[in-house]
């Protein structure tokens, strides 16, 4: 894993070099993750597109976020495909409706996993938008070059989709958890950056600082819940329409080209 230092984003990294369960490593410049890409400079665009070979942006933000933020620099690059897969349900446009929906969502997050409501929130992605989660992983698997996954902060929605992709490709759980936790190193910069945005400033200022922190324990709990509730990540994906072919493509995409696992047929999870 290597940080990607950009002028217009603070939580970007390349997910190459992560250890797999069978002693291999993920390939570099295949799967990248980042926070909001609205402020990328021309040199950032050149680094991502020309140096790292990004051909697909997997955008997990809601339609309202896209509308509020407007066009981003990578939108103008003809060789880059934009795949929009919102993993949060829309809340509506009236203030009272939004407030009620937020309270309901917070209650559901806590009820799903009382020991860590953030883990409960992540489990909610699977319940609310399984089709979009699966589609996001499919966009990663089918990307011609490097796929870059992002949302606003690059830690929650991005963290879950990346964790599912890495786990499906056979990355060790400890490595998935460690990568998720690295966003904590950039928490202050993420909060400062989003606090300057007209889209996110109110949300940032209205929440206690502790809610913006990244705890590796949250991802460890999420992966454990994937096993205990659904029989594992691969089982959940296949149960929601991610085909054997998609799994083979994803594994071939993320693992080193010399890895013999990329050439083996994928085994479907037992029923």
Secondary structure, DSSP 8 states (H G I E B T S, - for coil): -EE---SS-SS-EE-TT-BBTTS-BB-TTSEEEES--TT--HHHHHIIIIIS-EEEEEE---HHHHHHH---GGGG-TT-EEEE---S----SSHHHHHHHHHHHHHHHHHH-TT-HHHHHHHHHHHH-HHHHHHHHHHHHH-SSEEEEE-SSSSSHHHHHHHHHHHHTTB-HHHHHHHHHHGGGGHHHHHHHHHT-TTTHHHHHHS-GGGG---HHHHHHHHHHHHHHHS-HHHHHHHTT--HHHHHHHHHHHB-TT-GGGGS-------
